[in-house]
Amino acid sequence: MQLDFILKKPIAHRGLHDENIPENSFSAFQAAIACGFPIEMDVRISKDGKLVVFHDDGLGRMTNANLLVKDCSFEDLSVLRLAGSQERIPLFSDFLNEIDGKVPLLIELKNLPNVNTKDFIKLFADEMKDYKGEYAVQSFQPFYIKAFKELRPDIPAGVLATAQSSKADFAGSPIWRIKARAVRNMSFNKSVKPDFISYNFGDYPNKATEKFTGAKLAWTIRSPEDEEYARRYADNIIFENYLPKIPE
């Protein structure tokens, strides 16, 4: 499977954003394209079943609206603005039309506990079926990756992981420590067979990352010093808040 397109150039985390350009906005994506960086971004579902580009479960951090994305229709979301700007939460189909293969994409499928896995993955796969650009898929939810690989074995799909999960990351689940251990150890890799892993850079190296022999990404890199460390163990980086050099 061809993975070069997510390994050659540093990947812009939620687009190329800064204090004036909000994350996961059209401006951030256009800035990444202008610099030639691949784009990492996030996909989740609105109340009315629309795929939207937004990272958090809740809207508060980016819009000040005290609501959850899953409780809002896309019409509700469309009137909000990101981080005090005029930027809106993108509809995923509009995002794809905007990018149109100009740079590779690394698409994170957000974990949606109240959404049927097969329905979510089919909805996403159907949305991507006519997209002509290069892209890869990743998720903290390994069963999303397994389901996606069953539908699209030709597309690179990888597992996200960290050694630093908290109870909040698992919606307060009473067995959150067991789930966190499974994430840290990438316990389902044998079943999922990911094409790559995408691991918190500060948690490299560990037994799980050393055991994995495929391509490795490191997130989120925020300085040249972080990058120097991450590149000892990973094949490429996902970055924000600075501009890494693009390899010749």
N, C-alpha and C positions, 0 to 999 in steps of 0.2 A: 504493500500500500504506500502511495506517495504522501510523505509528510513534510517534504522540504519547505513548502510554503508557510508552515507555522514554525519553522526552525531557523530560517535564514535571517529574519529581521526582528528586532525587539517589537513586542506587541503592546499597543496603547490600551491601557486599562480603562474601560468605559469611554473610549475615545481619548482624544488629546485635550483634556480639560485643565482649567486653572481657576484662579479666583474670579475671572470674568466670563469664563465659558463653563457652563454646568456639565457634569458628567452625563453620559448617555443622552446627549442632545445632538441635534443635527449639526450645530456649530462645532461640537467636539469631534464628530465624525468627519466633517469637512476639513477640520484642521489636521487630523491624522492622515487623511488622503493627500492633502497638500504636501505633507512631509514624507509621504511614502511608507507610513507605518501600517502594518496590519491592525485590525481593530478587534478588541475583546469587548463584548457587551452582554446584556442580560435579557432573558425573555421569561415572561410570566403571563398569566391569564386574568382578564378583567371579569367582572360579574356576568357580563353578557357573552362570555366565551370568545373574546377577542384577544389575540396575542399582542402584547405591548412590550415596549423596551423600558424596563425599570428594574432597579436592583433590589430595593428594600421591600419587605412585606408591607410596611406602613409608609404613608405618604409624608409624615411629619418632617423628617430631616430635609427633604428636598423641596417640599411645597408648603409646609406649615399646616396642611390639612390633617386634622386628627382622625384619619380614616385608614382602613386597610385597602390595598388595591383590589383584593378579591371581593370586597363589598361595594365596589364602584363599577358602573358601566363605563364603556369607553367614552360616551358622551360626557359623563361626570368628570372623567380624567382630562378630557380635552380642554376644559375651561381653566385648568390649573396651570401655573407657570413654575418653571424650575429655578430654584435658588434666586428669586427676585429678578430674574431675567424675563425676556419675552418668549423664551423657549418653552415648547410644550412637550408632554410625554409622547414619544412617537408611537404610532401604530406600526407593528412589525412589518407589515406589507409595504408601508411607505418607506420605512428604513431600507428594506431590500431594494426598492426602486431607486432610492437615493444613492446607495453604494454601487449597485449595478456592476459588480465585479471589478471595481477600480482598485481595491486592495483585498487581500484575504481576510476572512472573518473567523474569529474564535467565539462561538456562541455558547454562553452558559445557560443551561436550562435550570431555572430556579426550582428548588424543592417545594412542591405544592401538596401538602399532606391531605387536603380535602378534595383533591382532583384525581380522578381515575387515571392511572399511569398510562394504560393503552390509549385512552381517549386523548390525553395530552400529547403523547408522542406521535400519534397518527395525525392530529391537527397540525403539529409542527412539521412533520415530514411532508404532509400535503402542501403546506405553505412553501416548502423549499423545492418541490419537485421540478419547477420550471426555472429555478435560479441557476444562472450559468457561471457565476463566479466561484472561486475556490473558498471552501469553508470547512471547519472542523467543529465538533460539538463536545462540550464537557459538562459535567454535573457532579455535585456532591452526592446525589442520589444514584447509586450504582445501577439500580434497576431501570432507571431512565435510559442509561447508556446501553444496557443489555437489550431493552425493547427497541431502541433506535437502531442498533446494529442488526437486529433481526429484519427490520424494514429496509435499511440502507447499509448493507455491508461494505459498500464501495466508498463510504464517507468516513474519514478518521474520527474516532470518538474516544474520549478519555475520561478518566476519573479524577475529580478534584479531591484534595485531602489536606488535612492539617492535624497537628498534634495539640492544638490549643482550643478545641471546642468548649463551649460553655452550655449550661442548662438552657439558656435562652435560645441557643442555636437549634434546639430540638423542641421548641414551644413548651418548655417546662415538663417534658415527658418524665415520668417517674423512673424510667430506665435509661435516662439520658447518658449516664456514664457508660453503659454497655454500648449504646449507639456511638458515643464519642470514641470508644476504643476501636470499634469497627471501622470508623472513618480514619482514625490515625493509622491503623494497620492495613488499611485497604483490604479488608478481610474477604471481600467478594470478588477480588481480581481473578481468582482462578475460574470462577463461573462466568464473569463478565468478559474477560479477555480484552481489556482496554488496549487501544493502539498506542496510547501515551498516558502519562500521569502528569498532573498539574498540582504541585505541592507548595505549601507555605515555605518561602525561601529560608526563613530562620529555623525551620525544623529539619533542613538537610544537614548532615546525613543521618539516617537512622536505619534500623533493620529493614523496614518496609521499602524505603527508597532504594537501598542497596540491593535488595532482593530483585527489584524490578529491573529487567534488562533492556526495556524498550526506551523510546524517546521520553525525555523529562523536561517539563517546564517549571519555572519558579515564579511565584507571585508573593506579594506585590512589591516590586523594587522601587525605591524612592530616592536613591542616591547612587553616585558612582561607586561608593564604598560597598553598598548593598549588592550592586551588580557584580563587583569583583568577587565577593564571597559566593554569590549564587552560581556564577559561571564555573566554579570549581566542581560543582556537582550536577548542574543542569545544562541542557543543550540550548535553551533559550529562556528569555525573561519576559514577564508581563510587568509593565512599568507605569508610573505616574509621577507627576510633580517635578520632573527633570527631563532633559532630552539626552538619551543615550546615543552613542555613535552607531550609525548603520554600517555593518561590516561591508567591506568592498566585495 
